[in-house]
């Protein structure tokens, strides 16, 4: 999280988010970030591109919440 914030904080810092931290013991500590709402799929894909540029092995999947 610190690496992501330090490299892309200006862009990501304005996006509301929920961070879920899970300790999987020997497998390590994982962070799941739910960010949004964003202005559509294009904005979500742009944010994913930014995340992947900072953390290349990080997965990022845009999803649309029904009813929004």
PDB file of N, CA, C, O and CB in Angstrom:
ATOM      1  N   UNK A   1       0.816  -1.190   0.000  1.00  0.00           N
ATOM      2  CA  UNK A   1       0.000   0.000   0.000  1.00  0.00           C
ATOM      3  C   UNK A   1       0.858   1.250   0.000  1.00  0.00           C
ATOM      4  O   UNK A   1       0.554   2.205  -0.716  1.00  0.00           O
ATOM      5  CB  UNK A   1      -0.927   0.000   1.189  1.00  0.00           C
ATOM      6  N   UNK A   2       1.912   1.265   0.780  1.00  0.00           N
ATOM      7  CA  UNK A   2       2.768   2.446   0.842  1.00  0.00           C
ATOM      8  C   UNK A   2       3.392   2.733  -0.520  1.00  0.00           C
ATOM      9  O   UNK A   2       3.466   3.889  -0.939  1.00  0.00           O
ATOM     10  CB  UNK A   2       3.865   2.259   1.899  1.00  0.00           C
ATOM     11  N   UNK A   3       3.839   1.692  -1.210  1.00  0.00           N
ATOM     12  CA  UNK A   3       4.449   1.853  -2.529  1.00  0.00           C
ATOM     13  C   UNK A   3       3.442   2.448  -3.507  1.00  0.00           C
ATOM     14  O   UNK A   3       3.778   3.349  -4.276  1.00  0.00           O
ATOM     15  CB  UNK A   3       4.975   0.502  -3.055  1.00  0.00           C
ATOM     16  N   UNK A   4       2.227   1.953  -3.480  1.00  0.00           N
ATOM     17  CA  UNK A   4       1.182   2.452  -4.371  1.00  0.00           C
ATOM     18  C   UNK A   4       0.870   3.910  -4.059  1.00  0.00           C
ATOM     19  O   UNK A   4       0.778   4.728  -4.973  1.00  0.00           O
ATOM     20  CB  UNK A   4      -0.090   1.595  -4.248  1.00  0.00           C
ATOM     21  N   UNK A   5       0.709   4.240  -2.803  1.00  0.00           N
ATOM     22  CA  UNK A   5       0.404   5.618  -2.411  1.00  0.00           C
ATOM     23  C   UNK A   5       1.537   6.570  -2.750  1.00  0.00           C
ATOM     24  O   UNK A   5       1.288   7.697  -3.178  1.00  0.00           O
ATOM     25  CB  UNK A   5       0.107   5.688  -0.926  1.00  0.00           C
ATOM     26  N   UNK A   6       2.788   6.135  -2.565  1.00  0.00           N
ATOM     27  CA  UNK A   6       3.910   7.030  -2.832  1.00  0.00           C
ATOM     28  C   UNK A   6       4.093   7.297  -4.322  1.00  0.00           C
ATOM     29  O   UNK A   6       4.516   8.388  -4.704  1.00  0.00           O
ATOM     30  CB  UNK A   6       5.183   6.450  -2.257  1.00  0.00           C
ATOM     31  N   UNK A   7       3.784   6.322  -5.163  1.00  0.00           N
ATOM     32  CA  UNK A   7       3.990   6.491  -6.605  1.00  0.00           C
ATOM     33  C   UNK A   7       2.763   7.002  -7.354  1.00  0.00           C
ATOM     34  O   UNK A   7       2.895   7.634  -8.402  1.00  0.00           O
ATOM     35  CB  UNK A   7       4.415   5.189  -7.201  1.00  0.00           C
ATOM     36  N   UNK A   8       1.590   6.738  -6.833  1.00  0.00           N
ATOM     37  CA  UNK A   8       0.378   7.111  -7.560  1.00  0.00           C
ATOM     38  C   UNK A   8      -0.637   7.797  -6.659  1.00  0.00           C
ATOM     39  O   UNK A   8      -1.818   7.877  -6.997  1.00  0.00           O
ATOM     40  CB  UNK A   8      -0.248   5.886  -8.196  1.00  0.00           C
ATOM     41  N   UNK A   9      -0.185   8.286  -5.529  1.00  0.00           N
ATOM     42  CA  UNK A   9      -1.085   8.885  -4.547  1.00  0.00           C
ATOM     43  C   UNK A   9      -1.885  10.058  -5.065  1.00  0.00           C
ATOM     44  O   UNK A   9      -3.029  10.253  -4.653  1.00  0.00           O
ATOM     45  CB  UNK A   9      -0.312   9.321  -3.375  1.00  0.00           C
ATOM     46  N   UNK A  10      -1.308  10.844  -5.960  1.00  0.00           N
ATOM     47  CA  UNK A  10      -2.023  12.009  -6.488  1.00  0.00           C
ATOM     48  C   UNK A  10      -3.282  11.593  -7.232  1.00  0.00           C
ATOM     49  O   UNK A  10      -4.318  12.246  -7.111  1.00  0.00           O
ATOM     50  CB  UNK A  10      -1.115  12.817  -7.413  1.00  0.00           C
ATOM     51  N   UNK A  11      -3.202  10.518  -7.994  1.00  0.00           N
ATOM     52  CA  UNK A  11      -4.362  10.030  -8.741  1.00  0.00           C
ATOM     53  C   UNK A  11      -5.299   9.223  -7.864  1.00  0.00           C
ATOM     54  O   UNK A  11      -6.511   9.440  -7.859  1.00  0.00           O
ATOM     55  CB  UNK A  11      -3.913   9.189  -9.918  1.00  0.00           C
ATOM     56  N   UNK A  12      -4.725   8.291  -7.125  1.00  0.00           N
ATOM     57  CA  UNK A  12      -5.536   7.386  -6.319  1.00  0.00           C
ATOM     58  C   UNK A  12      -6.067   8.078  -5.072  1.00  0.00           C
ATOM     59  O   UNK A  12      -7.130   7.723  -4.562  1.00  0.00           O
ATOM     60  CB  UNK A  12      -4.726   6.158  -5.928  1.00  0.00           C
ATOM     61  N   UNK A  13      -5.332   9.058  -4.587  1.00  0.00           N
ATOM     62  CA  UNK A  13      -5.708   9.735  -3.352  1.00  0.00           C
ATOM     63  C   UNK A  13      -7.075  10.379  -3.379  1.00  0.00           C
ATOM     64  O   UNK A  13      -7.693  10.535  -2.326  1.00  0.00           O
ATOM     65  CB  UNK A  13      -4.708  10.761  -3.034  1.00  0.00           C
ATOM     66  N   UNK A  14      -7.567  10.757  -4.534  1.00  0.00           N
ATOM     67  CA  UNK A  14      -8.887  11.386  -4.656  1.00  0.00           C
ATOM     68  C   UNK A  14     -10.011  10.364  -4.791  1.00  0.00           C
ATOM     69  O   UNK A  14     -11.184  10.735  -4.763  1.00  0.00           O
ATOM     70  CB  UNK A  14      -8.907  12.321  -5.851  1.00  0.00           C
ATOM     71  N   UNK A  15      -9.677   9.102  -4.936  1.00  0.00           N
ATOM     72  CA  UNK A  15     -10.672   8.064  -5.159  1.00  0.00           C
ATOM     73  C   UNK A  15     -11.066   7.428  -3.827  1.00  0.00           C
ATOM     74  O   UNK A  15     -10.211   6.881  -3.131  1.00  0.00           O
ATOM     75  CB  UNK A  15     -10.136   6.993  -6.137  1.00  0.00           C
ATOM     76  N   UNK A  16     -12.347   7.492  -3.463  1.00  0.00           N
ATOM     77  CA  UNK A  16     -12.773   6.812  -2.227  1.00  0.00           C
ATOM     78  C   UNK A  16     -12.482   5.319  -2.338  1.00  0.00           C
ATOM     79  O   UNK A  16     -12.641   4.723  -3.403  1.00  0.00           O
ATOM     80  CB  UNK A  16     -14.292   7.050  -1.950  1.00  0.00           C
ATOM     81  N   UNK A  17     -12.055   4.723  -1.227  1.00  0.00           N
ATOM     82  CA  UNK A  17     -11.718   3.299  -1.289  1.00  0.00           C
ATOM     83  C   UNK A  17     -11.909   2.615   0.059  1.00  0.00           C
ATOM     84  O   UNK A  17     -11.921   3.245   1.116  1.00  0.00           O
ATOM     85  CB  UNK A  17     -10.280   3.117  -1.761  1.00  0.00           C
ATOM     86  N   UNK A  18     -12.056   1.308  -0.030  1.00  0.00           N
ATOM     87  CA  UNK A  18     -12.113   0.431   1.136  1.00  0.00           C
ATOM     88  C   UNK A  18     -10.919  -0.509   1.003  1.00  0.00           C
ATOM     89  O   UNK A  18     -10.702  -1.088  -0.061  1.00  0.00           O
ATOM     90  CB  UNK A  18     -13.499  -0.367   1.230  1.00  0.00           C
ATOM     91  N   UNK A  19     -10.148  -0.661   2.068  1.00  0.00           N
ATOM     92  CA  UNK A  19      -8.989  -1.546   2.041  1.00  0.00           C
ATOM     93  C   UNK A  19      -9.234  -2.688   3.015  1.00  0.00           C
ATOM     94  O   UNK A  19      -9.494  -2.471   4.199  1.00  0.00           O
ATOM     95  CB  UNK A  19      -7.678  -0.778   2.397  1.00  0.00           C
ATOM     96  N   UNK A  20      -9.147  -3.904   2.497  1.00  0.00           N
ATOM     97  CA  UNK A  20      -9.330  -5.106   3.300  1.00  0.00           C
ATOM     98  C   UNK A  20      -7.980  -5.804   3.394  1.00  0.00           C
ATOM     99  O   UNK A  20      -7.393  -6.148   2.368  1.00  0.00           O
ATOM    100  CB  UNK A  20     -10.424  -6.053   2.685  1.00  0.00           C
ATOM    101  N   UNK A  21      -7.479  -6.019   4.605  1.00  0.00           N
ATOM    102  CA  UNK A  21      -6.193  -6.667   4.820  1.00  0.00           C
ATOM    103  C   UNK A  21      -6.433  -8.067   5.386  1.00  0.00           C
ATOM    104  O   UNK A  21      -7.164  -8.238   6.361  1.00  0.00           O
ATOM    105  CB  UNK A  21      -5.295  -5.825   5.774  1.00  0.00           C
ATOM    106  N   UNK A  22      -5.802  -9.068   4.757  1.00  0.00           N
ATOM    107  CA  UNK A  22      -5.951 -10.448   5.190  1.00  0.00           C
ATOM    108  C   UNK A  22      -4.574 -11.073   5.399  1.00  0.00           C
ATOM    109  O   UNK A  22      -3.731 -11.029   4.503  1.00  0.00           O
ATOM    110  CB  UNK A  22      -6.770 -11.260   4.162  1.00  0.00           C
ATOM    111  N   UNK A  23      -4.343 -11.652   6.570  1.00  0.00           N
ATOM    112  CA  UNK A  23      -3.092 -12.348   6.862  1.00  0.00           C
ATOM    113  C   UNK A  23      -3.301 -13.828   6.589  1.00  0.00           C
ATOM    114  O   UNK A  23      -4.076 -14.490   7.280  1.00  0.00           O
ATOM    115  CB  UNK A  23      -2.631 -12.107   8.338  1.00  0.00           C
ATOM    116  N   UNK A  24      -2.610 -14.346   5.583  1.00  0.00           N
ATOM    117  CA  UNK A  24      -2.736 -15.753   5.209  1.00  0.00           C
ATOM    118  C   UNK A  24      -1.556 -16.577   5.712  1.00  0.00           C
ATOM    119  O   UNK A  24      -1.192 -17.585   5.106  1.00  0.00           O
ATOM    120  CB  UNK A  24      -2.854 -15.887   3.697  1.00  0.00           C
ATOM    121  N   UNK A  25      -0.975 -16.156   6.794  1.00  0.00           N
ATOM    122  CA  UNK A  25       0.122 -16.908   7.402  1.00  0.00           C
ATOM    123  C   UNK A  25       1.325 -17.009   6.490  1.00  0.00           C
ATOM    124  O   UNK A  25       1.908 -15.992   6.112  1.00  0.00           O
ATOM    125  CB  UNK A  25      -0.342 -18.290   7.778  1.00  0.00           C
ATOM    126  N   UNK A  26       1.706 -18.239   6.129  1.00  0.00           N
ATOM    127  CA  UNK A  26       2.885 -18.478   5.289  1.00  0.00           C
ATOM    128  C   UNK A  26       2.769 -17.861   3.898  1.00  0.00           C
ATOM    129  O   UNK A  26       3.780 -17.593   3.249  1.00  0.00           O
ATOM    130  CB  UNK A  26       3.121 -19.960   5.156  1.00  0.00           C
ATOM    131  N   UNK A  27       1.547 -17.639   3.445  1.00  0.00           N
ATOM    132  CA  UNK A  27       1.342 -17.072   2.097  1.00  0.00           C
ATOM    133  C   UNK A  27       1.482 -15.558   2.084  1.00  0.00           C
ATOM    134  O   UNK A  27       1.544 -14.956   1.012  1.00  0.00           O
ATOM    135  CB  UNK A  27      -0.035 -17.458   1.564  1.00  0.00           C
ATOM    136  N   UNK A  28       1.531 -14.933   3.250  1.00  0.00           N
ATOM    137  CA  UNK A  28       1.749 -13.496   3.325  1.00  0.00           C
ATOM    138  C   UNK A  28       0.494 -12.707   3.663  1.00  0.00           C
ATOM    139  O   UNK A  28      -0.566 -13.266   3.945  1.00  0.00           O
ATOM    140  CB  UNK A  28       2.302 -13.009   2.035  1.00  0.00           C
ATOM    141  N   UNK A  29       0.649 -11.410   3.624  1.00  0.00           N
ATOM    142  CA  UNK A  29      -0.452 -10.489   3.908  1.00  0.00           C
ATOM    143  C   UNK A  29      -0.941  -9.920   2.580  1.00  0.00           C
ATOM    144  O   UNK A  29      -0.149  -9.439   1.769  1.00  0.00           O
ATOM    145  CB  UNK A  29      -0.007  -9.341   4.891  1.00  0.00           C
ATOM    146  N   UNK A  30      -2.242  -9.982   2.372  1.00  0.00           N
ATOM    147  CA  UNK A  30      -2.832  -9.508   1.126  1.00  0.00           C
ATOM    148  C   UNK A  30      -3.725  -8.306   1.391  1.00  0.00           C
ATOM    149  O   UNK A  30      -4.405  -8.223   2.414  1.00  0.00           O
ATOM    150  CB  UNK A  30      -3.631 -10.628   0.442  1.00  0.00           C
ATOM    151  N   UNK A  31      -3.702  -7.370   0.434  1.00  0.00           N
ATOM    152  CA  UNK A  31      -4.543  -6.173   0.502  1.00  0.00           C
ATOM    153  C   UNK A  31      -5.512  -6.197  -0.670  1.00  0.00           C
ATOM    154  O   UNK A  31      -5.098  -6.361  -1.817  1.00  0.00           O
ATOM    155  CB  UNK A  31      -3.680  -4.866   0.486  1.00  0.00           C
ATOM    156  N   UNK A  32      -6.781  -6.036  -0.392  1.00  0.00           N
ATOM    157  CA  UNK A  32      -7.782  -5.912  -1.453  1.00  0.00           C
ATOM    158  C   UNK A  32      -8.325  -4.490  -1.358  1.00  0.00           C
ATOM    159  O   UNK A  32      -8.771  -4.049  -0.299  1.00  0.00           O
ATOM    160  CB  UNK A  32      -8.943  -7.001  -1.317  1.00  0.00           C
ATOM    161  N   UNK A  33      -8.278  -3.789  -2.476  1.00  0.00           N
ATOM    162  CA  UNK A  33      -8.739  -2.412  -2.514  1.00  0.00           C
ATOM    163  C   UNK A  33      -9.982  -2.333  -3.386  1.00  0.00           C
ATOM    164  O   UNK A  33      -9.980  -2.787  -4.530  1.00  0.00           O
ATOM    165  CB  UNK A  33      -7.630  -1.466  -3.042  1.00  0.00           C
ATOM    166  N   UNK A  34     -11.029  -1.761  -2.843  1.00  0.00           N
ATOM    167  CA  UNK A  34     -12.238  -1.481  -3.607  1.00  0.00           C
ATOM    168  C   UNK A  34     -12.321   0.037  -3.728  1.00  0.00           C
ATOM    169  O   UNK A  34     -12.487   0.736  -2.728  1.00  0.00           O
ATOM    170  CB  UNK A  34     -13.535  -2.094  -2.922  1.00  0.00           C
ATOM    171  N   UNK A  35     -12.206   0.542  -4.951  1.00  0.00           N
ATOM    172  CA  UNK A  35     -12.168   1.985  -5.170  1.00  0.00           C
ATOM    173  C   UNK A  35     -13.373   2.433  -5.978  1.00  0.00           C
ATOM    174  O   UNK A  35     -13.824   1.735  -6.886  1.00  0.00           O
ATOM    175  CB  UNK A  35     -10.873   2.391  -5.879  1.00  0.00           C
ATOM    176  N   UNK A  36     -13.878   3.587  -5.643  1.00  0.00           N
ATOM    177  CA  UNK A  36     -14.978   4.131  -6.422  1.00  0.00           C
ATOM    178  C   UNK A  36     -15.960   4.879  -5.557  1.00  0.00           C
ATOM    179  O   UNK A  36     -15.745   4.996  -4.351  1.00  0.00           O
ATOM    180  CB  UNK A  36     -15.686   3.035  -7.164  1.00  0.00           C
ATOM    181  N   UNK A  37     -16.996   5.373  -6.113  1.00  0.00           N
ATOM    182  CA  UNK A  37     -17.411   5.191  -7.512  1.00  0.00           C
ATOM    183  C   UNK A  37     -16.554   6.022  -8.464  1.00  0.00           C
ATOM    184  O   UNK A  37     -16.028   7.075  -8.105  1.00  0.00           O
ATOM    185  CB  UNK A  37     -18.888   5.567  -7.682  1.00  0.00           C
ATOM    186  N   UNK A  38     -16.434   5.518  -9.676  1.00  0.00           N
ATOM    187  CA  UNK A  38     -15.695   6.197 -10.734  1.00  0.00           C
ATOM    188  C   UNK A  38     -16.668   6.587 -11.840  1.00  0.00           C
ATOM    189  O   UNK A  38     -17.822   6.158 -11.847  1.00  0.00           O
ATOM    190  CB  UNK A  38     -14.553   5.295 -11.289  1.00  0.00           C
ATOM    191  N   UNK A  39     -16.193   7.398 -12.767  1.00  0.00           N
ATOM    192  CA  UNK A  39     -17.039   7.878 -13.858  1.00  0.00           C
ATOM    193  C   UNK A  39     -17.047   6.910 -15.034  1.00  0.00           C
ATOM    194  O   UNK A  39     -16.717   7.293 -16.156  1.00  0.00           O
ATOM    195  CB  UNK A  39     -16.570   9.248 -14.323  1.00  0.00           C
ATOM    196  N   UNK A  40     -17.419   5.667 -14.787  1.00  0.00           N
ATOM    197  CA  UNK A  40     -17.564   4.703 -15.863  1.00  0.00           C
ATOM    198  C   UNK A  40     -16.390   3.759 -16.015  1.00  0.00           C
ATOM    199  O   UNK A  40     -15.388   3.847 -15.305  1.00  0.00           O
ATOM    200  CB  UNK A  40     -17.775   5.415 -17.131  1.00  0.00           C
ATOM    201  N   UNK A  41     -16.549   2.856 -16.964  1.00  0.00           N
ATOM    202  CA  UNK A  41     -15.562   1.800 -17.194  1.00  0.00           C
ATOM    203  C   UNK A  41     -14.212   2.361 -17.627  1.00  0.00           C
ATOM    204  O   UNK A  41     -13.173   1.864 -17.193  1.00  0.00           O
ATOM    205  CB  UNK A  41     -16.073   0.829 -18.243  1.00  0.00           C
ATOM    206  N   UNK A  42     -14.210   3.369 -18.459  1.00  0.00           N
ATOM    207  CA  UNK A  42     -12.949   3.952 -18.930  1.00  0.00           C
ATOM    208  C   UNK A  42     -12.121   4.482 -17.759  1.00  0.00           C
ATOM    209  O   UNK A  42     -10.906   4.289 -17.728  1.00  0.00           O
ATOM    210  CB  UNK A  42     -13.224   5.085 -19.940  1.00  0.00           C
ATOM    211  N   UNK A  43     -12.757   5.141 -16.807  1.00  0.00           N
ATOM    212  CA  UNK A  43     -12.055   5.650 -15.629  1.00  0.00           C
ATOM    213  C   UNK A  43     -11.518   4.498 -14.783  1.00  0.00           C
ATOM    214  O   UNK A  43     -10.419   4.586 -14.237  1.00  0.00           O
ATOM    215  CB  UNK A  43     -12.989   6.541 -14.788  1.00  0.00           C
ATOM    216  N   UNK A  44     -12.294   3.418 -14.674  1.00  0.00           N
ATOM    217  CA  UNK A  44     -11.848   2.251 -13.910  1.00  0.00           C
ATOM    218  C   UNK A  44     -10.642   1.594 -14.582  1.00  0.00           C
ATOM    219  O   UNK A  44      -9.694   1.194 -13.907  1.00  0.00           O
ATOM    220  CB  UNK A  44     -12.997   1.232 -13.763  1.00  0.00           C
ATOM    221  N   UNK A  45     -10.678   1.486 -15.891  1.00  0.00           N
ATOM    222  CA  UNK A  45      -9.559   0.888 -16.616  1.00  0.00           C
ATOM    223  C   UNK A  45      -8.310   1.765 -16.512  1.00  0.00           C
ATOM    224  O   UNK A  45      -7.196   1.248 -16.420  1.00  0.00           O
ATOM    225  CB  UNK A  45      -9.932   0.671 -18.090  1.00  0.00           C
ATOM    226  N   UNK A  46      -8.488   3.073 -16.526  1.00  0.00           N
ATOM    227  CA  UNK A  46      -7.359   3.995 -16.360  1.00  0.00           C
ATOM    228  C   UNK A  46      -6.726   3.817 -14.980  1.00  0.00           C
ATOM    229  O   UNK A  46      -5.502   3.801 -14.853  1.00  0.00           O
ATOM    230  CB  UNK A  46      -7.817   5.462 -16.554  1.00  0.00           C
ATOM    231  N   UNK A  47      -7.556   3.683 -13.954  1.00  0.00           N
ATOM    232  CA  UNK A  47      -7.043   3.470 -12.604  1.00  0.00           C
ATOM    233  C   UNK A  47      -6.304   2.136 -12.523  1.00  0.00           C
ATOM    234  O   UNK A  47      -5.253   2.055 -11.888  1.00  0.00           O
ATOM    235  CB  UNK A  47      -8.190   3.514 -11.575  1.00  0.00           C
ATOM    236  N   UNK A  48      -6.835   1.096 -13.152  1.00  0.00           N
ATOM    237  CA  UNK A  48      -6.156  -0.200 -13.171  1.00  0.00           C
ATOM    238  C   UNK A  48      -4.808  -0.105 -13.877  1.00  0.00           C
ATOM    239  O   UNK A  48      -3.830  -0.698 -13.422  1.00  0.00           O
ATOM    240  CB  UNK A  48      -7.035  -1.254 -13.856  1.00  0.00           C
ATOM    241  N   UNK A  49      -4.745   0.619 -14.961  1.00  0.00           N
ATOM    242  CA  UNK A  49      -3.485   0.802 -15.679  1.00  0.00           C
ATOM    243  C   UNK A  49      -2.456   1.473 -14.778  1.00  0.00           C
ATOM    244  O   UNK A  49      -1.286   1.088 -14.771  1.00  0.00           O
ATOM    245  CB  UNK A  49      -3.704   1.635 -16.958  1.00  0.00           C
ATOM    246  N   UNK A  50      -2.885   2.463 -14.028  1.00  0.00           N
ATOM    247  CA  UNK A  50      -1.999   3.159 -13.103  1.00  0.00           C
ATOM    248  C   UNK A  50      -1.516   2.218 -11.997  1.00  0.00           C
ATOM    249  O   UNK A  50      -0.330   2.198 -11.668  1.00  0.00           O
ATOM    250  CB  UNK A  50      -2.714   4.375 -12.493  1.00  0.00           C
ATOM    251  N   UNK A  51      -2.425   1.451 -11.433  1.00  0.00           N
ATOM    252  CA  UNK A  51      -2.059   0.499 -10.378  1.00  0.00           C
ATOM    253  C   UNK A  51      -1.041  -0.511 -10.914  1.00  0.00           C
ATOM    254  O   UNK A  51      -0.035  -0.784 -10.259  1.00  0.00           O
ATOM    255  CB  UNK A  51      -3.320  -0.237  -9.840  1.00  0.00           C
ATOM    256  N   UNK A  52      -1.296  -1.058 -12.090  1.00  0.00           N
ATOM    257  CA  UNK A  52      -0.400  -2.062 -12.665  1.00  0.00           C
ATOM    258  C   UNK A  52       0.954  -1.476 -13.045  1.00  0.00           C
ATOM    259  O   UNK A  52       1.955  -2.193 -13.033  1.00  0.00           O
ATOM    260  CB  UNK A  52      -1.042  -2.695 -13.885  1.00  0.00           C
ATOM    261  N   UNK A  53       1.010  -0.188 -13.383  1.00  0.00           N
ATOM    262  CA  UNK A  53       2.280   0.460 -13.692  1.00  0.00           C
ATOM    263  C   UNK A  53       3.141   0.573 -12.433  1.00  0.00           C
ATOM    264  O   UNK A  53       4.365   0.461 -12.497  1.00  0.00           O
ATOM    265  CB  UNK A  53       2.041   1.855 -14.307  1.00  0.00           C
ATOM    266  N   UNK A  54       2.501   0.792 -11.310  1.00  0.00           N
ATOM    267  CA  UNK A  54       3.219   0.931 -10.039  1.00  0.00           C
ATOM    268  C   UNK A  54       3.543  -0.436  -9.439  1.00  0.00           C
ATOM    269  O   UNK A  54       4.637  -0.649  -8.916  1.00  0.00           O
ATOM    270  CB  UNK A  54       2.390   1.761  -9.044  1.00  0.00           C
ATOM    271  N   UNK A  55       2.591  -1.350  -9.518  1.00  0.00           N
ATOM    272  CA  UNK A  55       2.742  -2.699  -8.956  1.00  0.00           C
ATOM    273  C   UNK A  55       2.419  -3.722 -10.049  1.00  0.00           C
ATOM    274  O   UNK A  55       1.293  -4.216 -10.110  1.00  0.00           O
ATOM    275  CB  UNK A  55       1.809  -2.903  -7.701  1.00  0.00           C
ATOM    276  N   UNK A  56       3.395  -4.049 -10.919  1.00  0.00           N
ATOM    277  CA  UNK A  56       3.132  -4.884 -12.093  1.00  0.00           C
ATOM    278  C   UNK A  56       2.501  -6.246 -11.821  1.00  0.00           C
ATOM    279  O   UNK A  56       1.785  -6.764 -12.677  1.00  0.00           O
ATOM    280  CB  UNK A  56       4.387  -5.095 -12.809  1.00  0.00           C
ATOM    281  N   UNK A  57       2.742  -6.833 -10.668  1.00  0.00           N
ATOM    282  CA  UNK A  57       2.179  -8.149 -10.389  1.00  0.00           C
ATOM    283  C   UNK A  57       0.814  -8.069  -9.720  1.00  0.00           C
ATOM    284  O   UNK A  57       0.224  -9.097  -9.386  1.00  0.00           O
ATOM    285  CB  UNK A  57       3.122  -8.938  -9.519  1.00  0.00           C
ATOM    286  N   UNK A  58       0.317  -6.869  -9.525  1.00  0.00           N
ATOM    287  CA  UNK A  58      -0.971  -6.664  -8.859  1.00  0.00           C
ATOM    288  C   UNK A  58      -2.110  -6.887  -9.845  1.00  0.00           C
ATOM    289  O   UNK A  58      -2.075  -6.372 -10.962  1.00  0.00           O
ATOM    290  CB  UNK A  58      -1.054  -5.244  -8.250  1.00  0.00           C
ATOM    291  N   UNK A  59      -3.103  -7.638  -9.444  1.00  0.00           N
ATOM    292  CA  UNK A  59      -4.291  -7.802 -10.267  1.00  0.00           C
ATOM    293  C   UNK A  59      -5.211  -6.602 -10.087  1.00  0.00           C
ATOM    294  O   UNK A  59      -5.224  -5.972  -9.029  1.00  0.00           O
ATOM    295  CB  UNK A  59      -5.026  -9.112  -9.914  1.00  0.00           C
ATOM    296  N   UNK A  60      -5.965  -6.296 -11.105  1.00  0.00           N
ATOM    297  CA  UNK A  60      -6.930  -5.198 -11.034  1.00  0.00           C
ATOM    298  C   UNK A  60      -8.077  -5.527 -11.989  1.00  0.00           C
ATOM    299  O   UNK A  60      -7.862  -5.716 -13.186  1.00  0.00           O
ATOM    300  CB  UNK A  60      -6.261  -3.813 -11.396  1.00  0.00           C
ATOM    301  N   UNK A  61      -9.285  -5.592 -11.455  1.00  0.00           N
ATOM    302  CA  UNK A  61     -10.438  -5.986 -12.258  1.00  0.00           C
ATOM    303  C   UNK A  61     -11.561  -4.965 -12.063  1.00  0.00           C
ATOM    304  O   UNK A  61     -12.138  -4.885 -10.979  1.00  0.00           O
ATOM    305  CB  UNK A  61     -10.920  -7.417 -11.876  1.00  0.00           C
ATOM    306  N   UNK A  62     -11.878  -4.181 -13.106  1.00  0.00           N
ATOM    307  CA  UNK A  62     -13.009  -3.258 -12.986  1.00  0.00           C
ATOM    308  C   UNK A  62     -14.331  -4.027 -12.934  1.00  0.00           C
ATOM    309  O   UNK A  62     -14.556  -4.941 -13.728  1.00  0.00           O
ATOM    310  CB  UNK A  62     -13.019  -2.260 -14.165  1.00  0.00           C
ATOM    311  N   UNK A  63     -15.183  -3.660 -12.016  1.00  0.00           N
ATOM    312  CA  UNK A  63     -16.511  -4.258 -11.924  1.00  0.00           C
ATOM    313  C   UNK A  63     -17.540  -3.151 -11.753  1.00  0.00           C
ATOM    314  O   UNK A  63     -17.255  -2.091 -11.197  1.00  0.00           O
ATOM    315  CB  UNK A  63     -16.591  -5.272 -10.748  1.00  0.00           C
ATOM    316  N   UNK A  64     -18.732  -3.421 -12.239  1.00  0.00           N
ATOM    317  CA  UNK A  64     -19.832  -2.481 -12.080  1.00  0.00           C
ATOM    318  C   UNK A  64     -20.813  -3.057 -11.062  1.00  0.00           C
ATOM    319  O   UNK A  64     -21.245  -4.205 -11.174  1.00  0.00           O
ATOM    320  CB  UNK A  64     -20.537  -2.197 -13.446  1.00  0.00           C
ATOM    321  N   UNK A  65     -21.148  -2.258 -10.091  1.00  0.00           N
ATOM    322  CA  UNK A  65     -22.102  -2.671  -9.088  1.00  0.00           C
ATOM    323  C   UNK A  65     -23.497  -2.417  -9.650  1.00  0.00           C
ATOM    324  O   UNK A  65     -23.803  -1.308 -10.087  1.00  0.00           O
ATOM    325  CB  UNK A  65     -21.876  -1.915  -7.738  1.00  0.00           C
ATOM    326  N   UNK A  66     -24.326  -3.427  -9.639  1.00  0.00           N
ATOM    327  CA  UNK A  66     -25.676  -3.284 -10.194  1.00  0.00           C
ATOM    328  C   UNK A  66     -26.439  -2.208  -9.440  1.00  0.00           C
ATOM    329  O   UNK A  66     -26.350  -2.094  -8.217  1.00  0.00           O
ATOM    330  CB  UNK A  66     -26.441  -4.624 -10.135  1.00  0.00           C
ATOM    331  N   UNK A  67     -27.180  -1.435 -10.191  1.00  0.00           N
ATOM    332  CA  UNK A  67     -27.994  -0.380  -9.602  1.00  0.00           C
ATOM    333  C   UNK A  67     -27.278   0.946  -9.470  1.00  0.00           C
ATOM    334  O   UNK A  67     -27.835   1.900  -8.927  1.00  0.00           O
ATOM    335  CB  UNK A  67     -28.470  -0.807  -8.269  1.00  0.00           C
ATOM    336  N   UNK A  68     -26.042   1.021  -9.962  1.00  0.00           N
ATOM    337  CA  UNK A  68     -25.293   2.281  -9.891  1.00  0.00           C
ATOM    338  C   UNK A  68     -24.875   2.729 -11.252  1.00  0.00           C
ATOM    339  O   UNK A  68     -24.234   3.771 -11.389  1.00  0.00           O
ATOM    340  CB  UNK A  68     -24.076   2.143  -9.002  1.00  0.00           C
TER     341      UNK A  68
END
